[in-house]
């Protein structure tokens, strides 16, 4: 926040962040609800995949919006959540809601109720592709 971007200042800042995280882990201050550092390796490929899915859904919803005949067939479907941790469930539910045309209504820990604008828009959710990818990121699938 100083506006200075010299190498030494950036390196010292990065070193202090790593030291603080290391100390917090040694002191057992980082728990399962804290910073999920164990998912750091798998989150980038998942984020890229999710971004592609969001773009595809944007195009599909955009076509529905601009068409003269709005052919929507809203439905509420129940899908198994398949996640073994709260982090996985939150990531899965938020990923569904982030994708245009779908929104997570509720989760009871075993099933998720999802509202979809049309059947074809909820394809990855129905087929379990999104759940499988979230489970890979989280590493705690059931």
C-alpha positions in Angstrom: 0.0 0.0 0.0 3.1 2.3 -0.1 3.2 2.6 -3.8 6.8 1.4 -3.9 7.4 -1.7 -6.0 11.1 -2.3 -5.7 12.3 -5.9 -5.6 13.6 -5.8 -2.1 10.4 -4.4 -0.7 8.3 -7.0 -2.6 10.6 -9.8 -1.5 10.5 -8.8 2.2 6.7 -8.6 2.0 6.4 -12.1 0.5 8.8 -13.4 3.1 6.8 -11.9 5.9 3.6 -13.5 4.5 5.2 -16.9 4.3 6.6 -16.6 7.8 3.3 -15.5 9.2 1.5 -18.5 7.6 4.2 -20.9 8.7 4.0 -19.6 12.3 0.2 -19.8 12.3 0.3 -23.4 11.1 2.9 -24.3 13.7 0.8 -22.7 16.4 -2.2 -24.7 15.1 -4.2 -21.5 14.5 -5.1 -22.6 11.0 -8.0 -25.1 11.2 -10.4 -26.6 8.7 -12.4 -23.4 8.6 -9.4 -21.2 8.2 -7.3 -20.6 5.1 -7.7 -23.7 2.9 -4.0 -23.9 1.8 -4.4 -27.6 1.0 -6.6 -26.8 -2.0 -4.2 -24.2 -3.5 -2.8 -26.6 -6.0 -6.1 -27.6 -7.5 -8.0 -24.3 -7.5 -6.4 -22.8 -10.6 -7.3 -25.6 -13.0 -10.8 -25.6 -11.5 -11.1 -21.8 -11.8 -10.2 -22.0 -15.5 -12.7 -24.7 -16.1 -15.4 -22.8 -14.2 -14.7 -19.6 -16.1 -15.2 -21.6 -19.4 -18.5 -22.9 -18.1 -19.6 -19.5 -17.0 -18.9 -18.1 -20.5 -20.8 -21.0 -22.1 -23.7 -20.4 -19.8 -23.6 -16.6 -20.5 -23.9 -17.3 -24.2 -26.8 -19.7 -23.7 -28.7 -17.3 -21.4 -27.9 -14.4 -23.7 -29.5 -16.3 -26.6 -32.6 -16.9 -24.5 -32.8 -13.2 -23.6 -32.5 -11.9 -27.2 -34.7 -14.4 -28.8 -38.2 -13.4 -29.7 -39.6 -16.5 -28.2 -38.2 -16.9 -24.7 -38.2 -20.7 -24.5 -37.6 -21.3 -20.9 -38.6 -24.3 -18.9 -37.7 -23.6 -15.3 -37.2 -26.6 -13.1 -36.0 -27.4 -9.6 -33.8 -30.4 -9.5 -32.1 -32.3 -6.7 -28.6 -33.4 -7.1 -26.3 -35.3 -4.7 -23.8 -32.9 -3.3 -21.0 -35.6 -3.1 -18.7 -33.3 -1.1 -17.0 -34.5 2.1 -16.3 -31.1 3.7 -18.0 -27.8 4.4 -15.4 -26.1 2.1 -16.4 -28.5 -0.8 -20.1 -27.9 -0.2 -19.6 -24.1 -0.2 -17.5 -24.2 -3.3 -20.0 -26.5 -5.1 -23.0 -24.4 -4.2 -21.3 -21.1 -5.1 -20.1 -22.5 -8.4 -23.6 -23.5 -9.3 -25.0 -20.1 -8.4 -22.1 -18.3 -10.2 -23.1 -20.1 -13.5 -25.8 -18.1 -15.3 -29.1 -19.8 -15.5 -28.7 -21.9 -12.3 -28.9 -21.1 -8.6 -28.5 -23.2 -5.5 -31.6 -23.0 -3.4 -30.7 -25.1 -0.4 -28.4 -27.9 0.8 -29.0 -30.4 3.5 -25.6 -31.9 3.4 -26.6 -34.8 1.2 -28.6 -33.2 -1.6 -28.7 -29.8 -3.2 -31.8 -28.2 -4.6 -30.9 -26.3 -7.7 -33.2 -24.0 -9.8 -32.3 -24.1 -13.5 -33.7 -21.8 -16.2 -33.7 -24.7 -18.7 -32.7 -28.3 -18.8 -29.7 -27.9 -21.1 -28.2 -25.1 -19.0 -28.0 -27.4 -15.9 -26.1 -30.1 -17.8 -22.8 -30.2 -15.8 -24.8 -30.1 -12.6 -27.1 -32.9 -13.6 -24.3 -35.1 -15.0 -22.2 -34.6 -11.8 -19.2 -33.1 -13.7 -19.1 -30.0 -11.5 -19.4 -32.1 -8.3 -16.6 -34.3 -9.4 -14.3 -31.4 -10.2 -15.0 -29.7 -6.9 -14.3 -33.0 -5.1 -10.9 -33.1 -6.8 -10.1 -29.6 -5.7 -11.2 -30.2 -2.1 -9.9 -33.8 -1.8 -12.6 -34.7 0.7 -15.2 -36.4 -1.5 -17.6 -39.0 -0.1 
